[in-house]
């Protein structure tokens, strides 16, 4: 595993060309987010399979897509109903993941959950938002830990689990704030359903104007 600095604006600017080339060549990425470190790649079937094998997790469990704008999500064929639009307006960019209908989407089936939707988040991590915007495509994400272990909040934890993986490029964003993982809401139906309560507590969700069910 190769580690590159990803803390200052100068670090981020210097890293982006190397990261873009690495992703084009089918490489995997360890990266900071606004919550915990993630593992990611281009949203392509081969790389998604590699990530699932790396984490020793069920390959049928879908990944999250990180985007740099709502428009990027819509260009991928993801649809925002009234509730999803309200939630996005209230909490994006930020630690809220929305599972959206993907009718007509060209994204790989491996990203789809049981309901047929795709989980997406406009990240509020400034470096990752800039990286995604400049490479021009979303980056998949799943917590950077072996299944059953706690999520990584610094690069040493990523190295502990994945330091021997040659196809992995790691972005050292420093120590993260030990925040909970993102809150996940399924918006494939008119009423959003809480899948996982995380960094945004359930009590804050009605502020978007939509009733949330379990």
PLY file of the C-alpha trace (Angstrom):
ply
format ascii 1.0
element vertex 214
property float x
property float y
property float z
element edge 213
property int vertex1
property int vertex2
end_header
0.00 0.00 0.00
1.31 3.41 -0.96
0.42 6.38 1.27
0.25 9.98 0.00
-0.48 13.15 2.05
-4.03 14.50 1.72
-4.35 17.13 4.43
-3.57 20.63 3.17
-4.89 22.25 0.00
-1.39 21.85 -1.44
-1.36 18.13 -0.58
-4.75 17.62 -2.18
-3.83 19.46 -5.38
-0.62 17.44 -5.70
-2.38 14.11 -5.08
-5.29 14.46 -7.51
-3.41 13.66 -10.80
-1.84 10.54 -9.27
-5.19 9.41 -7.82
-6.95 9.95 -11.15
-4.35 7.86 -12.98
-4.48 5.15 -10.30
-8.27 4.88 -10.59
-8.17 4.79 -14.41
-5.81 1.82 -14.15
-8.27 -0.08 -11.97
-6.61 0.65 -8.66
-8.31 0.82 -5.26
-8.33 3.81 -2.93
-8.34 4.29 0.84
-9.61 7.77 1.60
-10.89 10.04 4.37
-14.52 11.14 4.54
-16.47 13.43 6.86
-17.04 10.40 9.13
-14.48 7.54 8.91
-11.91 6.33 6.38
-13.35 4.51 3.39
-12.24 2.08 0.70
-13.26 2.96 -2.82
-12.77 2.74 -6.56
-14.36 3.72 -9.82
-17.97 2.46 -9.92
-17.16 -0.57 -12.07
-18.02 -4.23 -11.48
-14.45 -5.56 -11.45
-13.26 -3.03 -8.86
-16.38 -3.58 -6.71
-15.66 -7.30 -6.61
-12.06 -6.58 -5.60
-13.27 -4.34 -2.77
-15.70 -6.97 -1.50
-12.92 -9.58 -1.48
-10.55 -7.16 0.23
-13.03 -6.55 3.04
-14.09 -10.22 3.19
-17.68 -9.10 3.07
-20.80 -10.37 1.33
-20.48 -9.28 -2.34
-24.26 -8.80 -2.46
-24.04 -6.00 0.12
-24.04 -2.76 -1.91
-21.53 0.07 -1.70
-22.11 3.80 -1.29
-21.40 6.27 -4.08
-19.71 9.53 -3.10
-20.56 12.45 -5.40
-19.58 16.11 -5.50
-23.04 17.52 -6.28
-26.70 16.56 -6.57
-26.36 17.14 -10.31
-23.72 14.39 -10.53
-26.15 11.96 -8.89
-28.94 12.93 -11.30
-26.63 12.58 -14.31
-26.03 8.98 -13.20
-29.75 8.28 -13.51
-30.63 8.50 -9.82
-34.05 10.00 -9.11
-35.01 12.36 -6.26
-38.63 12.20 -5.13
-40.06 15.00 -2.98
-38.77 13.53 0.28
-35.27 12.86 -1.10
-35.07 16.38 -2.50
-35.99 17.83 0.89
-33.45 15.69 2.71
-30.71 16.58 0.23
-31.48 20.28 0.55
-31.34 20.05 4.35
-28.27 17.85 4.88
-26.11 17.78 1.73
-23.20 18.04 1.54
-22.88 16.04 4.74
-23.07 12.64 6.44
-26.46 11.62 5.04
-26.64 8.73 2.57
-29.79 8.46 0.46
-30.86 5.26 -1.27
-32.41 6.46 -4.53
-34.31 4.78 -7.36
-32.01 3.97 -10.26
-34.36 3.26 -13.16
-32.42 3.64 -16.39
-29.10 4.05 -14.59
-26.01 2.67 -16.31
-24.30 2.02 -12.99
-23.34 -1.61 -12.32
-25.90 -3.91 -10.70
-23.44 -4.57 -7.87
-24.28 -1.12 -6.50
-28.00 -1.89 -6.18
-29.53 -2.92 -2.88
-32.43 -5.29 -2.28
-34.95 -2.55 -3.09
-33.23 -1.81 -6.40
-31.92 1.57 -5.24
-28.38 2.92 -5.09
-26.92 4.57 -1.98
-25.37 7.97 -2.65
-23.90 10.80 -0.58
-22.62 14.25 -1.47
-19.56 14.26 0.74
-18.71 17.28 2.84
-15.04 16.29 3.10
-13.47 19.18 1.17
-10.59 17.15 -0.25
-12.77 14.27 -1.44
-15.37 16.64 -2.86
-12.65 18.36 -4.90
-11.13 15.05 -5.99
-14.47 13.68 -7.21
-15.28 16.93 -9.00
-11.92 16.97 -10.80
-11.88 13.28 -11.83
-15.44 13.75 -13.09
-17.01 10.60 -11.68
-18.20 9.29 -8.31
-16.04 7.13 -6.09
-17.48 4.13 -4.31
-17.06 3.87 -0.58
-17.27 1.35 2.23
-15.69 1.67 5.65
-11.94 0.93 5.62
-11.83 -2.07 7.92
-11.95 -5.82 7.65
-15.45 -7.11 8.34
-16.04 -7.32 12.07
-13.37 -4.75 13.00
-14.02 -1.11 13.98
-13.94 1.56 11.25
-10.60 3.35 10.73
-10.26 6.94 11.95
-6.58 7.39 11.02
-4.16 6.08 8.42
-2.41 3.75 10.88
-5.65 1.78 11.27
-5.91 1.48 7.49
-2.31 0.27 7.36
-3.03 -2.27 10.08
-5.72 -3.96 8.00
-4.56 -3.30 4.43
-0.87 -2.36 4.47
0.09 -5.41 2.41
-2.32 -4.65 -0.49
-0.25 -3.47 -3.52
-3.23 -2.19 -5.56
-4.28 0.17 -2.75
-3.38 3.88 -2.76
-4.09 5.49 0.62
-4.82 9.18 1.14
-3.60 10.33 4.55
-6.15 12.88 5.70
-4.97 12.81 9.30
-6.97 11.83 12.37
-10.70 12.10 11.77
-13.18 13.21 14.38
-14.36 9.74 15.38
-17.83 10.60 14.11
-20.42 7.91 13.64
-20.85 6.57 10.09
-23.37 8.34 7.88
-27.09 8.10 8.52
-28.78 6.08 5.76
-32.33 6.69 4.52
-34.07 4.59 1.88
-35.93 6.97 -0.44
-37.07 4.43 -3.04
-40.67 4.88 -1.76
-42.56 8.14 -1.08
-41.96 7.89 2.69
-38.24 7.70 3.59
-37.24 4.72 5.75
-34.43 4.86 8.28
-31.89 2.13 7.45
-29.14 3.23 9.83
-29.00 6.00 12.39
-25.54 7.55 12.34
-23.92 10.98 12.36
-27.29 12.71 11.84
-29.65 11.61 14.65
-33.18 10.50 13.85
-34.55 13.42 15.90
-33.03 15.90 13.40
-34.52 14.31 10.30
-38.08 15.72 10.54
-36.54 19.17 9.97
-36.53 18.31 6.26
-40.34 18.22 6.28
-40.69 14.47 5.66
-41.94 11.83 8.07
-39.33 9.10 8.52
-40.35 5.48 9.15
-38.32 2.51 10.37
0 1
1 2
2 3
3 4
4 5
5 6
6 7
7 8
8 9
9 10
10 11
11 12
12 13
13 14
14 15
15 16
16 17
17 18
18 19
19 20
20 21
21 22
22 23
23 24
24 25
25 26
26 27
27 28
28 29
29 30
30 31
31 32
32 33
33 34
34 35
35 36
36 37
37 38
38 39
39 40
40 41
41 42
42 43
43 44
44 45
45 46
46 47
47 48
48 49
49 50
50 51
51 52
52 53
53 54
54 55
55 56
56 57
57 58
58 59
59 60
60 61
61 62
62 63
63 64
64 65
65 66
66 67
67 68
68 69
69 70
70 71
71 72
72 73
73 74
74 75
75 76
76 77
77 78
78 79
79 80
80 81
81 82
82 83
83 84
84 85
85 86
86 87
87 88
88 89
89 90
90 91
91 92
92 93
93 94
94 95
95 96
96 97
97 98
98 99
99 100
100 101
101 102
102 103
103 104
104 105
105 106
106 107
107 108
108 109
109 110
110 111
111 112
112 113
113 114
114 115
115 116
116 117
117 118
118 119
119 120
120 121
121 122
122 123
123 124
124 125
125 126
126 127
127 128
128 129
129 130
130 131
131 132
132 133
133 134
134 135
135 136
136 137
137 138
138 139
139 140
140 141
141 142
142 143
143 144
144 145
145 146
146 147
147 148
148 149
149 150
150 151
151 152
152 153
153 154
154 155
155 156
156 157
157 158
158 159
159 160
160 161
161 162
162 163
163 164
164 165
165 166
166 167
167 168
168 169
169 170
170 171
171 172
172 173
173 174
174 175
175 176
176 177
177 178
178 179
179 180
180 181
181 182
182 183
183 184
184 185
185 186
186 187
187 188
188 189
189 190
190 191
191 192
192 193
193 194
194 195
195 196
196 197
197 198
198 199
199 200
200 201
201 202
202 203
203 204
204 205
205 206
206 207
207 208
208 209
209 210
210 211
211 212
212 213
